């Protein structure tokens, strides 16, 4: 799982004990780890005779920032959110005292020095934000539900998550970093043979599109068969069973996917849908099934639901609308991961906080949303811009897997964009979308458009072939807000993805990262007429090696991808 198959963890560590002067003599340790690419610290409450539990009202970790760096941040008004929004750029001096800064937050200092602040190994603790304080920043914790004063209640021994400062003179090095992986515990799952990342259909995004046939669309076998057959033809590993037209596949009296009612039962499909038949048919076609569930419906019957899912042959689920990161919700999400692993189920969290590296400990966590992604093109008046994609790559992506609703194959210019709930449009070229499959890290990338949008279309062969897990990751070039090129290795083959902002440019992409030997190279480039036809692309095939330099002409909102197969 992740951006690299082999990770080396080199650091220097110091443990600094603080002993209470009063008679109780209570002890708190500050543990600091210094890596080549950053610094991390946490507070540890060791087992001791005079202290068995604590209640935390504030942590107050201060970050003293030198000068007035440029911030690239996501701001909120409160602690209850799906962690989605547009990023703001400003000097630190202009950050308001009342702002609540989500993490990861990126800081750019003069001379192209970069720092990102985030957290690692968030378990049995409150999620952390940043606030303005004395010209610098201070930690702010999400309060336990129903009040504002208490943030954490814990039994000793206990420790906080790691507070992480990723530091480099190259922005791409923050994307390459494995510091969050290193700060998490090894896998709790001994047998991981059943964990199989891949790509998945997701018909909700395209508006539940189905061709004109005699089949009745809806939450039924024939509708799901249409998408299963598409996945089977194109080697897409998963099909997601969601529901239809805003209503869930399981029995409920809820008025929609996200609004709880008085009754739900995720062990009982609606009358029109035979889950066992769907799973059996998918298995016969070499496709796996996963399901969407609202956590409010799932959690009250967690063990019963997971037992039934395993019996049907369901392989995992998207758990949605969690929208909190207080200590209770953090513990709930870990409980979901633990119990899901016992039933050989993977989890895809939506409407959830950022990852903190926990997919090392629970590799059945495939991906998380926590990002303002392409679902918003269904209702956001201006659509998501290529600049926003770059903001996500240089901030949210630093935390880990990012579920981004990839695969929209209807690119238009910003002037032509309009919101469509069915068959949404995309801003940015077809090649930009292809590039996102390499740039974004996720172990369950979506192929979210409908079958007829893909089959026979230029570039779909790349989507079919691109993996979702990697043996090695290198950022070849990039500037926050401008462009980004990432190379990722899977086995002996390399995949290179580039995304651009709204200014046309030409980039040189060196291939000196390649090992010795020749590679059959398939290159997908923005076509010359991409300014007027953003879905047009050019595919070139050549033989290359590490001494070559490829030229990438990028249109406005453009992109480029390469597949390099070792000969």
VEXDRENKE-45790 format. One record per atom (N, C-alpha, C, O): residue in one letter; x, y, z. Coordinates in steps of 0.2 Angstrom, whole numbers, plus 5000, padded with zeros to 4 digits. Atoms other than C-alpha are relative to their C-alpha. Example, Ala and Ser with C-alpha at 12.3 -4.5 7.8 and 13.67 -1.06 7.14 Angstrom:
<sites>
A500449945000A506249785039A500450065000A500950055003S499649944999S506849955036S499650055003S499950115004
</sites>
This chain:
<sites>
X500449945000X500050005000X500450065000X501050065003X499649934999X500650184997X500450024994X500349994989X499649975005X501850284987X500749964999X501049974994X499350035000X503350164990X499949935003X499649925008X500050074998X503549974992X500549995006X500349965011X499550004995X505049995003X500250075003X500350124999X499949944997X505250135016X500549995005X500549955009X499550004995X506750175026X499850055006X499750115004X500249964995X506450255043X500750025004X500949985009X499449984996X508050355049X499850065004X499650115001X500249944996X507850475063X500550005006X500749955008X499749994993X508650545079X499550025005X499050065003X500649994996X507550545094X500350025007X500849995009X499949984993X507550625111X499450005004X498950025001X500650004995X506350605126X500250045005X500750035009X499949944995X506250755137X499549995005X498950015004X500550014995X505350715154X499950075003X500350115005X500349944996X504350855163X499749975006X499249935006X500250024994X504150815181X499750055005X500050105006X500449954996X502850905192X500450015007X500649975010X499749984994X503551005206X499649985007X499949975012X500550024994X502050965218X500149935002X500549894999X499950074996X501950815229X499849944995X500149894996X500250065005X501050705215X500649984996X500649924994X499450025004X502650715205X499849974993X500149924991X500250035006X501650675189X500550024994X500950074994X499549995005X502650655173X499750004993X499249964992X500149995007X502450705155X500650004996X501050044997X499450005005X503750665141X499850034994X499350024991X500149975007X503950765126X500549964996X501149964997X499650045005X504650645112X500150044994X499650064990X499849975007X505550725097X500449964996X500949934998X499750035005X506050645081X500250054995X499850084992X499749965006X507150725068X500249964995X500649924995X499850045006X507150655051X500450054995X500450114996X499749955005X508050725035X499550044997X499750104995X500549965003X506450785029X499550035004X498950055002X500549974996X505550855044X500249985008X500649955009X499950014993X505350855063X499349985003X498850015000X500650024997X503950775073X500150005008X500649985010X500050004993X503550785092X499349985002X498849994999X500750014997X502150715103X500150005008X500750005010X500050014992X501750705122X499849935002X499349914999X500250074998X501750545131X499950005008X500250045011X500250014993X500950505148X500149935002X499749895001X499850074998X501850355155X499649985006X499450025009X500350034994X501150235167X500350025006X500950025007X499749974993X501350305185X499549995005X498949995004X500550014994X500650275202X499550055002X499050045004X500449954997X499950445206X499650034994X499350084995X500449975006X499050475189X499749944996X500149914992X500450065004X497750355181X499750024994X499549984989X500449985006X496850465169X500050085000X500250115005X500049935001X496750645162X499450024996X499249994991X500549975004X495450765155X500450064997X500750105001X499649955003X496250885142X499550064998X499050044994X500449945003X495451065139X500450034994X500050064990X499649975005X496851125128X500749975000X501049955005X499350035001X498551065121X500550064999X501050065003X499649945000X499251235116X500749994998X501250025001X499350015003X500751175105X500150064996X499750084991X499949945004X501451335098X500649994995X501149954996X499550005006X502351355081X500250074999X499950114996X499749935001X503551505081X500250014993X500749974991X499849995008X503651555062X500450064999X500250125001X499649955002X505051655056X499850044994X499650014989X500249965006X504651805045X499250004999X498849995003X500750005002X503051815035X499949964994X499749984988X500150045006X502851665024X499350004997X498850025000X500650015003X501551635011X499649945002X499949895002X500450054998X500151525017X499649974994X499350014990X500550045005X499151395006X499649965005X499849915007X500450034994X497751345018X499350004998X499050034994X500750015000X495951285020X499850035007X500050005012X500349964994X494951395032X499349985002X498949974997X500750024997X493451345043X499850055005X500250085008X500349974994X492251425055X499949965006X499849995012X500150054994X492051275066X500349934999X500649924994X499750075001X492551095069X499649954997X499849894996X500550055003X491051015061X500050014992X499750054990X500049995007X491450985042X500249944997X500449895000X499750065004X491850865028X500750024998X501049984994X499349985001X493550955027X500050014992X500549994989X500049985008X493151025009X499950075000X499550115003X500049935002X493351195002X500650024996X501049984994X499549975004X494351304991X500650035004X500550065010X499449974996X496151354997X500150074999X500050104994X499849935000X496651525001X500750015001X501149985004X499349994999X498351604999X500150075003X499750125000X499949944996X498951745010X500750005004X500949955005X499550004995X500451805020X499849985007X499249995009X500250014993X500451745038X499750065004X499250055008X500249944996X500251925044X499250014998X498950055002X500749995002X498551925035X499549955003X498949965002X500450054998X497851775043X499650035006X499950055011X500449974994X496351825055X500149965006X500249895006X500050034994X496451785073X499549945001X499649905005X500650044999X494751695072X500049944995X499649904996X500050055005X495251585057X500249935003X500649935008X499950074998X495251395060X500449974994X500049954989X499650025006X496651325048X500049925001X500249895005X500050075001X496451145042X500749984999X501150024996X499350025002X497951035040X499949944995X499449914994X499449975000X499050995030X499950084998X499550094993X500049935002X499451185029X500750014997X501249995000X499449995003X500851235017X500350075001X499950125000X499749934999X502051385021X500650004995X501049964994X499449995004X503251455008X500450065002X500150125002X499549954998X504751555014X500450034994X500450004989X499649975005X505851665004X500649954998X500849915003X499550045002X507151574994X499749934998X500149884998X500350065001X505951434990X500149945005X500449895004X500050044995X505951355007X499349985002X498950035003X500650024999X504451255011X499949965006X500349925008X500150044994X503651185027X499249994999X498850034998X500750024999X501951095029X500049975007X500449945010X500250024993X501151065046X499449955000X498949974997X500650045000X500050915049X500149955006X500649965010X499950054994X499850765061X500049934998X499849914992X499950075002X500250585061X499749955006X499849975011X500250054995X499550425070X499450035004X499550035011X500649984996X497850505075X499649955003X499249924999X500450064997X497150375087X499850025007X500250055011X500349984993X496050405103X500250075002X500450085008X499849944999X496350585102X499650054996X499250024991X500349955004X495550745095X500450024994X501050034994X499649975006X495950805077X500250075002X499950115005X499749944998X497050955077X499950054994X499950034988X500049955005X496951125068X500550055002X500850045007X499649954999X497951285068X499750065001X499250084997X500349945000X497551455074X500550055001X501150045003X499549955000X498451625074X500150025008X499650025012X499849994993X499351665091X500750035000X501250004998X499449964999X500651795095X500550004994X501149994994X499749995006X501151815077X500249934997X500549934991X499950075002X501351625075X499449965000X498949994998X500650055000X500251475076X499949965006X500449955010X500150044994X499451375090X499549944998X499149954994X500450055001X498651205090X499350015003X499250045008X500750004997X496751195092X499749934999X499749904993X500250065001X495851035095X499249995000X498950045003X500750015001X494150975090X499649985007X499949925009X500250024993X493050965106X499549944999X499249924994X500550065000X492050815111X499350034999X499150085001X500649975002X490250825106X499650025006X499650005011X500449974995X488950925115X500250055005X499950085009X499749944996X490151055123X500650024997X500750004991X499449975003X491651155119X500650005004X501250005002X499549994996X492751145134X500549945000X501149955000X499550065000X493450965134X500149974994X499749964989X499850025006X494450905120X500249925000X500049884995X499850075000X495150735126X499949975007X500050015012X500050044994X494750605140X500449944999X500349904994X499650065001X496050465142X500249975006X500350005011X499850044994X496650325153X500850004998X501049994993X499350005001X498550335156X500249925001X500049895006X499549975004X499750265149X499650024993X499149994991X500349975006X499250375133X500550044997X501050065000X499649955004X500050485120X499650034995X499150014993X500349965005X499550615108X500249984993X500749944993X499750015007X499750605089X500650044999X500850085003X499449965002X501350665081X499850064997X499450064993X500049945003X501450845077X500550014995X501150014997X499550015006X502350855060X500250064997X499750094994X499849955004X503350985052X500449974994X501049954995X499750025006X503850935034X500450064997X500150114996X499549945002X505351045028X500449984994X500749924994X499650015006X506251055011X500150064996X499750114997X499949945004X506951174999X499749984993X499950014988X500350025006X505951074986X499349985001X499249935005X500750014998X504051074986X499849934999X499549905002X500150075001X504050904978X500249955005X499949895005X499750054995X505050824992X499549995005X499549945008X500550014995X503550855003X499549944998X499249905002X500550055003X502450744991X500449935001X500049885002X499650064999X503850614991X500149975007X500249915007X499850024994X504050605009X499649945003X499049945002X500350064997X503650445019X500050015008X499949975012X499949994993X503750535036X499449985004X499449955010X500750024997X501850505040X500049925001X499849905006X500050075000X502050315036X500549985006X500349945010X499550024995X503650305048X499750025007X500049985011X500349984994X502650385062X499449965002X499149985008X500550044998X501350255062X500249935002X500849915000X499850064998X501350085069X499949954995X499549964990X500150055005X501549925059X499349974999X498949985004X500750025001X500049835052X499849955006X500249915008X500450044995X498849755064X499749934997X499549895000X500350065004X498249635050X500649954998X501049974994X499550045001X499349485049X500049974993X500449964989X500250025007X498549405033X499750054996X499250074997X500249955004X498449535020X499949984993X499850024989X500050025007X498249425005X499350024997X499250024991X500749985002X496349475004X500050074998X499550094995X500149935002X496749655002X500350024993X500950014992X499849995007X496749704984X499850064998X499250074996X500249935003X496749884979X499950004992X500049954989X500250005007X496149934962X499650064998X499650115002X500549945002X494950054952X499349975001X499249915001X500750014999X493150064954X499550044996X499750104995X500549955003X491550124945X499750045006X499850025011X500349964995X490550254954X499450044996X499550104995X500649985005X488850284944X499750065003X499450105000X500349944997X488250414957X500350074997X499950114995X499749945002X489450544950X499850024993X499650084992X500349985007X488850534932X499350015000X499050024994X500749995000X487050544937X499649934999X499149944996X500350075001X486650354936X499849994993X499249974992X500150015007X486750354917X500049934998X500349895000X500150075003X486150204908X499850014992X499450064991X500249995007X485950184889X499249994999X498949965003X500750015002X484250184880X499949934999X500049914993X500250075001X483650004882X499349995003X499050035006X500650024997X482149904888X500149995007X499649985011X499950014993X482949884905X499850065004X499950125002X500249944995X482149984919X500650025004X500849985008X499449974996X483450094927X499850005008X499250015009X500150004993X483550084946X500449965004X500949935002X499750044996X484149994961X499849934999X499449905003X500250075002X484049824953X500649964997X501149994996X499450045003X485149684945X500250034994X500850034992X499849985007X485049744927X500450065000X500950074996X499649935000X485649924931X500749985002X501250014999X499350014998X487149854941X500449954995X501049964995X499750055005X487449714928X500350044994X500950034992X499749965005X487749854915X500750035002X501150034998X499449974998X489149934925X500549945002X501149955001X499650054998X489849764931X500349974993X500949964993X499850035007X489949704912X500650054998X501150034995X499549955002X490849874908X500749995004X501249995001X499450024996X492149834923X500349944997X500949944997X499750065002X492449664917X500350004993X500949984992X499749995006X492749714899X500750045000X501150034996X499449954999X494049844905X500449995006X500850045007X499550024995X494949754919X499950055006X500550075009X500149964994X494149874932X499849965006X499349925005X500150054995X494249784948X499450005004X499149955007X500650004995X492749844958X499450044996X499550094992X500649965001X490949904955X499750025006X499649975011X500349984994X490050004968X499350004999X499050034995X500850004999X488249974973X499850055005X500050055010X500249944996X487550134979X499350015001X499150025007X500749994999X485750144976X499850034993X500050014988X500249975007X484850254962X499650065002X499150065006X500449944999X484150434961X500050035007X499550065008X499949974994X484750484978X499749965006X499749985012X500250054994X484050334988X500449945000X500649914995X499550064998X485050194996X499849944997X499249934996X500250075001X485150014991X499749965005X499449915004X500350044994X484649965008X499450035003X499250095001X500649984998X483049985017X500050065005X500450055010X499949944996X482750155025X499450044998X499150044993X500549955001X481450285027X500350074999X500050125000X499749945000X482750425025X499850034993X499750004988X500249965006X482350565012X500550004995X500450034989X499450005005X484050545003X500649975003X500649945009X499450034997X485750485005X500350025006X500549995010X499749974994X486350605018X499650025006X499850055011X500449984995X484850645028X499749955004X499249915002X500350054996X484450525042X499350005002X499050065002X500750014998X482650465046X499949965006X500449975011X500150044994X481950355059X500149924999X500149895004X499950075001X482350185051X500549994995X500550024989X499550035005X483750095042X500249935002X500349925008X499750064999X484449925040X500449984994X500249964989X499650015005X485949895030X500149934998X500549914994X500050075001X485749705031X499549984995X499549924993X500650015004X484149715020X500050044994X499950104995X500149965006X484249775002X499350024999X498849985001X500749985002X482749864995X499749944996X500149904993X500350065003X481449744987X500249994993X500249934991X499850015007X482049774969X500749984999X500949964993X499350025000X483849724973X500249945003X500049935009X499850064998X484549554975X500850005001X501149994996X499349994999X486249584983X500449934999X501049944996X499750075001X486749394983X500149994992X500649974990X500050015007X486349384964X500550054997X500950034992X499649955003X487349544960X500849985002X501249984998X499450034998X488849474970X500349944996X500849944994X499950075004X488749304962X500250024993X500749994990X499949985007X488649384945X500750034999X501150024994X499349965000X490149504948X500549955000X501049964997X499550044999X491149364954X500249954994X500749944992X499950045006X490849254938X500350044995X500650014990X499749965005X491449404928X500750035002X501050074999X499349984998X493049434938X500050075003X500550105003X500149934998X492349594946X499849995008X499449955010X500250004993X492249634965X499550055001X499450104998X500649954999X490749724973X500250035007X500450005012X500049964994X490849864986X499450045000X499150064995X500649964999X489449964993X500150065004X500650085007X500049944996X489050134999X499550005006X499049975005X500550004994X488350165017X500150065003X500750095003X500049944996X487950315027X500249975007X499949925010X499850034994X488850285044X499550005005X499549965010X500550004995X487350335054X499649944999X499349915004X500450065001X486450185046X500549945002X500249895005X499550064999X488050065048X500149995007X500149935009X499650014994X488750095065X499549975005X499849935009X500450034995X487250045076X499949924999X499849895003X500050085001X487349865068X500649984996X500649944992X499450015003X489149855064X500249934999X500349914993X499850075001X489549675067X499549964996X499749924992X500550045004X487849615060X500150024993X500049974988X499949985007X488149715044X500649974997X500649954991X499450025002X489949665042X499949924999X500249894994X500150085001X489449475044X499649994994X499749944990X500550015006X488049495031X500450024994X500449984989X499649985006X489249585019X500549954998X500549934992X499550065002X490549445020X499649944997X499949914993X500450065002X489149315018X499850014992X499949974988X500249985007X488549405002X500649994995X500649974989X499450005004X490349414995X500250074999X500650094994X499849935000X490449604997X500850015002X500949985007X499350004998X492349654998X500250075003X500750075006X499849944997X492249835005X499450055000X498950034997X500549955000X491249995007X500350075001X500850085003X499949924999X491250185006X499550015006X498950015006X500449984994X490750245023X500050085000X500550115000X500149935002X490050425021X499750045006X499450015010X500349954996X489450585030X500249995008X499850005012X499850004993X490550565046X500150075002X499950095008X500049934999X490950755046X500250025006X500050085008X499749984994X491850765062X500749975001X500949924998X499450034999X493550735069X500250015008X500850015010X499950014993X493250735088X500349945002X500349894998X499750064998X494050605099X499549944999X499749884998X500550055000X492450505099X499949974993X499949914991X500050025007X492350505080X500649964997X500649924994X499450045002X494150455078X500049935003X500349894999X500150074998X493850305089X499549964996X499649904995X500550045004X492350255079X500349984994X500249924992X499750015006X493350265063X500549945001X500549894997X499550064999X494650145070X499649945002X499849895000X500450054998X493350035077X499749974993X499749914992X500350025007X492550025059X500649964996X500549914994X499550035003X494249985052X500249935003X500349885000X499850064997X494649845065X499549954999X499749894997X500550055001X492949755063X500049984993X499849934991X500050015007X493049775044X500549954998X500449904994X499450055001X494749685044X499849935002X500049884999X500250064998X494049545054X499549964995X499549904995X500550035005X492749515040X500350014993X499950004988X499649995006X494049545026X499650054995X499550044990X500349945003X493249715021X500450065000X500850075005X499649945000X494149865015X499550065001X498950065001X500449944998X493550045020X500250064995X500850074995X499949945004X493450205009X499650055004X499050055003X500349954996X493050355021X499850064995X500250084992X500349945004X491950495013X499750055006X499550035011X500249954995X491450655022X500449995006X500149995012X499650024995X492950625033X500650055001X500850084996X499449964999X494450705040X500649974996X500649924994X499450025004X496250695032X500349945003X500149925009X499650064998X497250535033X500650035004X500850085003X499449984996X498650535046X500549945000X500949935004X499550065000X499650375040X499749945002X500149895003X500350064996X498450245048X500049954995X499849894997X500050065004X498450145032X500649965000X500649904997X499550054999X500050075037X499849955006X499949895005X500250044995X499250005053X499449964998X499349905000X500650035002X497649965045X500050004992X499650054989X499949995008X498049935026X499349984997X499349994990X500750005003X496149895023X499750074999X499150074997X500249935002X495950085023X500350024994X500950034993X499849995007X496050115004X500150074999X500650094995X499949935002X495750305003X499550045005X499150015008X500449954996X494950455011X499850064995X500250084991X500249945004X493950605004X500450065003X501050075002X499749944996X494250755015X500350054995X500850084996X499849965005X494450854999X499450034996X499049994995X500549975004X493450974988X500149974993X500650004990X499850035006X493450864973X499550004994X499050044995X500449995006X492550834956X499349995001X498950004996X500850004999X490850794964X499750075000X499150084998X500249934999X490750984966X499850034993X499450084992X500249985006X490651004947X499349984998X499050014993X500750015001X488850934948X499650065002X499050075000X500449944998X488351094957X500350075001X500050125002X499649944999X489751224959X500050044994X500250024988X500149965006X489351364947X500650014996X500550014990X499449995004X491151394942X500449944998X500849944994X499650065001X491751214943X500750015003X500950065005X499450004997X493351164950X500650014995X500649984989X499549985005X494851244941X500749965001X500849925006X499450045000X496551164937X500550035006X500849995009X499649974995X497351284950X499849965007X500249955011X500250044994X496251194963X500349935001X500549915006X499650075000X496951024958X500750015003X500949965006X499349994997X498651094961X500150025007X500549995011X500149994993X498151164978X500049935004X500349925009X500150064996X497550994983X500749965000X500949935005X499450045001X499150904976X500650035005X501049995008X499449974996X500351024986X499850015008X500250035012X500249994993X499251025003X499749935002X500049895005X500450064998X497950885005X500449934999X500449895003X499750065002X498950754996X500649985004X500849925005X499450014996X500450775008X499749955006X500249925009X500250044995X499350685021X499949934998X499949885002X500150075003X499050535010X499449994995X499250044992X500550025006X497750444999X499450055000X499150075005X500549955001X496450564992X499549984995X499749974989X500550025004X494850514985X499750064996X499450104999X500149945003X494450634971X499550004994X499450044990X500650015005X493050564960X500350014993X500150054989X499749995006X494250544945X499649974994X499249934995X500250035006X493750504927X499550044996X499250014991X500449965004X492650644920X500350014993X500850034992X499750005007X492850634901X499750054995X499750044989X500349955003X491950784896X500350075001X500050115005X499749944999X493150934896X499750054996X499650054990X500249945003X492651104892X500450065002X500750065007X499749944998X493351284893X499750035006X499150015007X500449974995X492951384908X499450044998X498950045001X500649965002X491851494898X499449964998X498849984998X500550055002X490851344892X499749965006X499249925005X500250044994X490751264909X499350025003X499150085003X500649994996X489051244917X499849945004X500149885003X500250064996X488351134931X499549954997X499049984994X500550055002X487550974926X500049945005X500649915006X500050054995X487050844939X500149934996X500449894999X499950065004X486950714925X500550024995X500550074992X499549995005X488450694914X500450075001X500450114997X499649944998X489550834923X500550014995X500849974992X499549985004X490750934914X500750015004X500650015010X499349994997X492650954918X500350074997X500350084991X499649945002X493751114917X500749975000X500949945005X499450035001X495451064911X500049944994X499449924993X500050045006X495950954896X499949925002X500049905008X500050074999X495750764894X500649975003X500749935007X499350024997X497650744897X500150025007X500449995011X500049984993X497450844913X499749945004X500049925010X500350054996X496250714919X500449935000X500549905006X499650055000X497350574914X500650015005X500849965008X499449994996X498850654923X499849995007X500249975011X500250014993X497750654939X500049935003X500149925009X500050074998X497750464939X500749985003X500849945007X499350014998X499650474942X500250055006X500550035011X499949954995X499750634952X499749985007X500049995012X500350024994X498450584965X500149935003X500149894999X499950074997X498850444977X499349985003X499050015007X500650034997X497350334981X500049934998X500249914992X499950075001X497250144982X499349974997X499249914996X500650025003X495450144975X499850064995X499350094997X500149945004X495450274961X499349984996X499249934994X500750005004X493650304953X500150004993X500650044990X500149995007X493250274935X499350025000X498849984998X500649984997X491750384939X499550014994X498950024996X500549995005X490950414922X499749944997X499849895000X500450055002X489750304913X500349964994X500849994990X499650045005X490350164900X500050034994X500650034991X500049975007X489850254884X500450065000X500650084994X499649945000X490850404890X500749984999X501150024997X499350035000X492450294890X500149964993X500649974990X499850055005X492350154877X500150034993X499650064991X499949975006X493150204861X500350075000X500450104995X499849934999X493750364868X500850015001X501149965004X499349994999X495550424866X500250015008X499950055011X499750004993X496550404883X499749955004X500049945010X500250054996X495450274890X500449945001X500449905006X499550054999X496750144887X500550015006X500749965009X499649984995X497850234899X499649995007X499949965011X500450014994X496450234912X500049935002X500049915008X500150074999X496250044910X500649975003X500649935007X499350034998X498150014913X500350035006X500749995009X499649974995X498650134926X499849965007X499349955009X500150034993X498950054944X499750055005X499750115003X500249954995X498350124960X500549995006X500450025011X499550004995X499850064971X500750004997X500749984991X499449985003X501650104968X500649975004X500649965010X499450034997X503450034972X500550065001X500950055005X499649955000X504250204970X499750074998X499350064993X500349935002X503750394969X500650054999X501050065004X499549955001X504850534962X499650064997X499250064992X500349945003X504250714959X500650034996X501150054998X499549985005X505150774943X500150075000X500750104999X499949935000X504750954943X499350035003X498849995003X500649974998X503451074950X500150065004X500650085007X500149944997X502951244957X499350005003X498850004999X500749994997X501451264969X499650054996X499950114995X500449955003X500051344960X500150004992X499750034988X499849995007X500951324943X499949934996X499549924991X500050075003X501251134938X500349955004X500649975009X499750064996X501750964944X500149944996X499749934992X499950065003X502550814937X500349955005X500749965008X499850064996X502650644946X500149944996X499749924992X499850075003X503450484941X499949955005X500149955011X500150054995X502850324950X500149934996X499949924990X499850075003X503550144947X499549955003X499449955009X500450054998X502449994947X500449944997X500349934991X499650065003X503549834945X500650034996X501050084999X499549975004X504749874931X499850064996X500250094992X500349945004X503650004923X499950065003X499850065009X500149944997X503450184926X499450044997X499350034991X500549965003X502050304924X500150075002X500350085008X499949934999X502250494923X499450044999X499150044993X500649955000X500850624926X500250075001X500650085006X499949935000X500950804923X499350045000X498950024996X500649965001X499550934927X500250075000X500750095003X499849935001X499651114923X499450055002X498850035003X500549954998X498751274929X499750034993X499750004988X500349975006X497751394917X500450044995X500150074991X499649965005X499251464908X500449954996X500749914999X499650045004X499951374893X500750005001X501050065003X499350004999X501751324895X500349934996X499949894995X499650065003X503051194888X500549985006X500950025008X499650034995X503951084901X500549954997X500349914992X499550055001X505550984899X499949955005X500049965011X500050054996X505350814907X500649955000X500649914995X499550055000X506950724911X499949935001X499549925006X500150074999X507050534910X500649975004X500649915004X499550024997X508550524921X499949965006X500349935009X500250044994X507550434935X500049934998X500049885002X500150065002X507450284924X500749955001X501249985000X499450045000X508650134927X500249984993X499950004988X499750015007X509750074913X499649954996X499349914999X500450045005X508850004898X499650044996X499550104997X500549975004X507650044885X499349995002X499149945005X500750014998X505850074888X499550024994X499650074990X500549985005X504350074876X499650055003X499350045009X500349944997X503550244879X499450024997X499450044991X500649985003X501750284876X499950075003X499850085010X500149934997X501550474878X499350034998X499150034992X500649975001X499850564879X500050075001X500250095006X499949935000X499950744875X499450044998X498950024994X500549955003X498750894873X500150014993X500650034990X499949985007X498350914855X500150074998X500050115003X499949935002X498751074845X499450045001X499450105002X500649965000X496951124845X499649995007X499050005007X500350024994X496651084863X499750075003X499250065008X500349944997X496151274867X499350004998X498950035001X500750005002X494551244857X499749935000X499149935001X500250074999X494451054859X500449975005X500849935004X499650024995X495051014876X500049925001X500449905005X499950085000X494650824874X500449974995X500549914995X499550025005X495850814860X500749985003X500950025007X499450024998X497450724863X500449974994X500149944990X499650035005X498950654853X500449945004X500649965009X499650054997X499750484857X500649984996X500549974990X499350015003X501550454853X500349945003X500349935009X499650064998X502550294854X500750004998X500850014992X499350005001X504350284855X500449965004X500249935009X499650044995X505850194863X500550065003X500850105000X499649954997X506750304876X500449965005X500449905007X499650024994X508050284890X500250065004X499950115003X499949954995X508750384904X500450064998X500450115001X499649945002X509750504894X499550044996X499750104994X500449965004X508250564885X499650065004X499550055010X500449954997X507250724888X499450014996X499450024990X500649995004X505450734883X499750075001X499750105006X500349945000X504550894878X499350005001X498949964998X500750004999X502850924885X499650074999X499750115004X500449945001X501751064877X499449995004X499049955003X500650014996X500351094890X499550064998X499750124998X500549955001X498751184886X499850035006X500050015012X500349974994X497851294898X499649955003X499149925000X500350054997X497251174911X500249934997X499849884998X499850065003X498251044902X500349955004X500449955010X499750064997X499150884906X500449964995X500349974989X499650055004X500250744900X500149945004X500249955010X499950064997X500450564904X500549964996X500549964990X499650045003X501750434900X499949935003X499949925009X500050074997X501750244902X500749974997X500749974991X499450025002X503550174901X500149935002X500249915008X500050074999X503649984899X500749984999X501049994993X499350035000X505349904902X500149954994X499749904995X499950055006X505949814886X500449945003X500649894999
</sites>
